[in-house]
Amino acid sequence: MELTESVAALLKEKFGVDPHSVRPEVPLHQLGMDSLALEELRLLIEDRLDLDLEDAELTSRATVEQLLALVRDRTVA
């Protein structure tokens, strides 16, 4: 499964986000993600993709693309 699809699936399964709403330019707050939800999403991504995102700085103003770029960077590292 592609990274975008994995994140969209997590957002749908755990947070009830419509997968069609998960577009690169959409800020995470428009998907209903507050700081607590972002922390939970970070943990879910870490578990699903076996990554360490503990020191990742992400706010609800970040876009879906910024989240994906962060995860891609950690995947490569």
Summary of the structure (lengths in Angstrom):
residues: 77
radius of gyration: 11.1
end to end distance: 19.7
largest distance: 30.5
contacts: 207
relative contact order: 0.20
helix: 62%
strand: 3%
